[in-house]
Amino acid sequence: MASHSAARGLFQGITVEVCSESGRLRIARILAGGTIEKQGSLRVGDKIVEVNNVRVSTAENLQTMLRKVKPGTIVFKVIPSASDQSTHTNSFVKALFTYDPSKDTLLPCKEIGLAFGMGDILQILNTEDPNWWQARRVGTWGHAGLIPSQELEERRRAFVPAEFDYATTTKMCGTKLTRHKRKTFYETRLADEFEKAELALYEEVTKMPPFERKTLVLVGASGVGRRSLRNRLIEVHPGLFGVPLPHTSRPIREDEIDGKVYHFVSRERMEADIADNAYLEWGEFGGHLYGTKLDSIREIMNKGRMVILDCSPQV
């Protein structure tokens, strides 16, 4: 027996299916973060026999009874699952595509789908279902929802249905019970080809603690476009990126201003600073010294901008 306090929308995050062996209603999924999961009295695989001493045999019966329940306690009579095979995770991914569950014809229950946009960070909570992961958007921390797994989305984009039957999943979340079957088009001999597919759908990410030494280093051979990329970043995001001005021992010209393109210093001063490890990089060209001073980098960081360093492989 398991009891729960009745509350509006409490059971919208639970899905059930009809067990092919016993014909009883079986809990197919419990959304992470919901009241039922927090109480822990019901588990995936439990078979629901009665609700408030009334026998239930179909998802429609269960929906009807739960809608009629008044505030108070709901008592479930269940046959416990023999094992707990749920796969809980706590990883984070960055979505590399946009997903709208209301337009997904494969989602067994659109009401529990989780919409997200490209670039959203998602917390993956459960991967027990090979087709539908439970997740929630980081930052909103709302209720968990279903998103297509990497495998399902790859197959969808390959225009080939998977070898299991999506539509035979029975559910209870405010929609009718679906029992029809679909013809399988997926051929097992193509499995190797699908396994080799590497579509960029989700990118695993890790939250990093804030730190001040934010630097973007562009490394590449001469002529590959490092400077063009650097200038483009500065042009598009002038408030986000900054480039340290180099120091040089070359004499200043009449049309030059100190501190605009170069910081001009004497050769003796520059050699002394190089000896004191005050430069990140330095070199000599045309008989004059050129280099990037660490203080110039720190100055940009102190302004809250990210430093862009344009380095050659030799550096």
C-alpha positions in Angstrom: 0.0 0.0 0.0 1.2 3.5 -0.7 -0.6 6.8 0.2 -0.1 10.2 -1.2 -1.6 13.6 -0.4 -3.9 14.7 -3.3 -2.8 17.9 -5.0 -3.6 19.6 -8.3 -1.5 18.2 -11.1 0.3 15.7 -8.8 0.1 12.8 -11.2 0.7 14.6 -14.5 4.3 13.5 -14.4 3.6 9.8 -14.1 3.2 7.5 -17.1 1.7 4.0 -17.1 1.5 1.1 -19.5 -0.4 -2.2 -19.6 1.8 -5.1 -18.7 1.6 -7.6 -21.5 2.0 -10.6 -19.1 -0.4 -9.7 -16.3 -2.7 -7.1 -18.0 -2.3 -4.8 -15.0 -1.3 -1.2 -15.1 2.4 -0.8 -14.6 4.2 2.5 -13.8 6.5 3.1 -16.8 8.0 6.4 -15.7 8.2 8.8 -12.8 9.5 12.2 -13.6 12.5 13.3 -11.6 11.8 16.1 -9.1 8.1 15.4 -8.8 6.2 14.8 -5.6 6.0 11.0 -6.1 9.7 10.6 -6.6 10.4 12.7 -3.5 8.1 10.6 -1.4 9.7 7.4 -2.7 6.7 5.2 -2.1 6.2 4.3 -5.7 8.8 2.9 -8.1 9.0 2.3 -11.8 7.7 -1.2 -12.5 5.1 -1.2 -9.6 1.7 -2.6 -10.7 -1.3 -0.5 -9.7 -4.2 -2.7 -8.5 -6.5 -0.3 -6.7 -6.9 3.4 -5.9 -8.9 4.2 -2.8 -10.2 0.7 -2.6 -11.5 0.8 -6.2 -10.0 -1.6 -8.7 -8.4 0.0 -11.8 -7.5 -1.8 -15.0 -7.0 0.8 -17.7 -5.3 4.2 -17.9 -8.6 5.8 -18.6 -10.0 4.4 -15.3 -7.0 5.8 -13.4 -7.3 9.2 -15.0 -11.0 9.4 -14.2 -10.4 8.4 -10.6 -7.6 10.9 -10.0 -9.6 13.7 -11.5 -12.5 13.0 -9.0 -10.2 12.8 -6.0 -10.8 15.6 -3.5 -8.0 17.1 -1.3 -6.9 14.5 1.1 -5.1 11.2 0.9 -4.9 8.9 -2.1 -4.3 5.2 -1.2 -2.7 3.0 -3.9 -2.7 -0.8 -3.7 0.3 -1.9 -5.7 2.3 -5.0 -6.5 5.9 -3.9 -5.9 8.4 -4.2 -8.6 10.9 -7.0 -8.2 13.9 -4.8 -8.9 14.8 -1.1 -9.3 16.5 -0.6 -12.7 16.2 3.1 -12.9 19.2 4.9 -14.2 19.7 8.3 -12.4 22.4 10.6 -13.6 23.4 14.1 -12.8 25.2 15.4 -15.9 24.9 18.6 -17.9 24.7 19.1 -21.6 24.5 22.0 -24.0 21.7 21.7 -26.6 22.9 22.1 -30.1 19.4 22.1 -31.7 16.0 23.5 -30.9 13.2 21.1 -29.7 9.5 21.7 -29.5 7.6 18.8 -28.0 4.2 20.0 -29.3 5.4 19.2 -32.8 7.0 15.9 -32.0 5.0 13.0 -33.5 7.2 10.4 -31.7 6.7 11.7 -28.1 4.3 9.4 -26.3 2.9 12.3 -24.3 3.4 15.8 -25.4 2.3 17.3 -22.0 5.5 16.1 -20.4 7.9 17.1 -23.1 10.5 19.7 -22.3 11.0 22.5 -24.9 14.5 23.9 -25.2 16.4 26.1 -27.6 19.8 25.9 -29.1 22.4 26.8 -26.6 20.3 26.0 -23.5 22.0 24.1 -20.7 20.1 21.0 -19.7 20.6 18.8 -16.6 20.1 15.2 -17.5 18.4 13.4 -14.6 17.4 10.0 -15.9 18.5 7.9 -18.9 16.6 4.7 -18.2 14.5 5.0 -21.4 16.8 4.6 -24.4 14.6 7.0 -26.4 13.5 9.7 -23.9 15.7 11.2 -21.3 14.4 13.1 -18.3 15.9 16.6 -18.0 15.3 20.2 -17.0 16.7 23.5 -18.1 19.4 25.0 -15.9 18.5 28.5 -14.7 14.7 27.9 -14.6 14.9 24.8 -12.4 11.2 24.0 -13.2 9.7 20.5 -13.4 11.6 17.8 -15.3 10.4 16.8 -18.8 11.2 14.4 -21.6 13.7 15.2 -24.3 14.8 12.9 -27.2 17.9 10.9 -26.5 21.0 11.1 -28.7 20.1 7.8 -30.3 16.5 8.7 -31.0 17.3 12.1 -32.5 20.0 10.6 -34.7 17.6 8.0 -36.1 14.9 10.7 -36.6 17.3 12.8 -38.6 18.3 9.8 -40.7 14.6 9.4 -41.5 14.5 5.8 -40.2 12.2 4.7 -37.4 13.8 2.7 -34.7 13.2 -1.1 -34.4 11.0 -0.6 -31.3 7.4 0.6 -31.5 7.0 4.1 -30.2 3.2 4.2 -30.5 2.5 1.1 -28.4 3.6 2.9 -25.2 0.5 3.4 -23.1 0.4 6.4 -20.9 -1.5 8.5 -18.4 -0.9 12.2 -18.5 -4.2 13.7 -19.7 -4.3 12.0 -23.1 -6.0 8.8 -24.4 -4.4 5.4 -24.2 -2.7 4.4 -27.4 -2.7 0.7 -28.3 -2.1 0.6 -32.1 1.1 -0.6 -33.6 3.3 0.7 -36.3 5.2 -1.2 -38.9 8.9 -1.5 -38.3 11.1 -0.2 -41.2 14.4 -0.2 -39.4 16.7 -3.0 -40.4 19.2 -4.4 -38.0 21.8 -4.8 -40.7 22.1 -1.0 -40.7 23.0 -0.8 -37.0 26.7 -0.4 -37.7 26.1 2.6 -39.9 24.0 4.3 -37.2 26.6 3.6 -34.6 29.2 5.4 -36.7 27.0 8.5 -37.0 28.3 11.4 -34.9 25.7 14.1 -35.1 26.3 17.2 -32.9 23.1 17.2 -30.8 24.2 17.4 -27.2 27.6 18.6 -25.9 28.5 17.6 -22.4 29.5 20.6 -20.3 30.7 21.2 -16.7 30.0 24.3 -14.6 33.2 26.1 -13.8 33.7 28.4 -10.8 34.3 32.0 -11.7 37.9 33.0 -12.2 39.7 36.2 -13.4 42.3 34.8 -15.8 40.0 34.5 -18.8 42.1 34.3 -21.9 41.5 33.2 -25.5 44.7 32.0 -27.2 44.7 31.8 -30.9 47.5 29.5 -32.1 48.4 28.7 -35.7 50.9 28.9 -38.4 51.6 32.1 -40.3 48.9 32.9 -42.8 46.0 30.9 -41.4 44.0 34.0 -40.3 44.7 34.4 -36.6 44.9 38.2 -36.9 41.7 38.3 -39.0 39.8 36.3 -36.5 41.1 38.4 -33.6 40.1 41.6 -35.3 36.7 40.2 -36.1 36.1 39.3 -32.5 37.0 42.7 -31.3 34.8 44.4 -34.0 31.7 42.3 -33.1 32.2 42.2 -29.3 34.3 45.2 -28.3 33.0 45.1 -24.7 33.8 41.4 -24.3 37.2 41.0 -25.8 40.5 43.0 -25.6 43.9 42.8 -27.1 47.0 43.9 -25.2 49.1 46.5 -26.9 52.7 45.3 -27.6 55.8 47.0 -26.3 58.7 47.8 -28.6 62.1 49.4 -28.4 61.7 50.8 -31.9 61.9 54.7 -32.0 58.5 56.3 -32.3 57.7 57.9 -35.6 56.3 61.3 -36.2 52.8 60.1 -37.1 52.6 57.7 -34.2 51.1 58.1 -30.7 52.5 56.3 -27.7 49.9 53.8 -26.3 47.7 53.7 -29.5 49.4 50.9 -31.4 52.5 50.3 -29.4 54.0 51.2 -26.1 57.4 52.7 -26.9 60.2 52.1 -24.3 64.0 52.1 -24.5 65.9 48.9 -25.3 67.6 49.0 -22.0 64.3 49.2 -20.1 62.8 46.4 -22.2 65.8 44.1 -21.8 65.7 44.7 -18.0 61.9 43.8 -17.9 62.6 40.7 -20.0 65.2 39.6 -17.5 62.7 40.1 -14.7 60.1 37.8 -16.6 57.7 40.7 -17.1 56.9 39.6 -20.7 54.7 36.8 -21.8 56.4 36.7 -25.2 59.0 38.7 -26.9 61.2 38.7 -30.0 63.5 40.8 -32.2 62.7 42.1 -35.7 64.7 44.6 -37.7 67.1 45.2 -34.8 64.3 46.2 -32.4 62.6 44.3 -29.6 58.8 43.5 -29.6 56.8 41.8 -26.9 53.6 41.4 -24.9 53.9 42.5 -21.3 52.0 40.7 -18.5 50.9 44.0 -17.1 49.1 44.8 -20.3 47.2 41.5 -20.1 46.2 42.2 -16.4 45.0 45.6 -17.3 42.4 44.1 -19.7 41.4 41.5 -17.2 40.8 44.1 -14.6 38.3 45.8 -16.9 36.3 42.6 -17.0 37.1 41.7 -20.6 38.6 38.5 -22.0 42.1 38.8 -23.4 42.8 37.5 -26.9 46.4 36.4 -27.5 47.6 35.9 -31.0 50.5 33.5 -30.8 52.7 31.6 -33.3 53.4 27.9 -32.7 57.0 28.7 -31.7 55.7 30.7 -28.7 
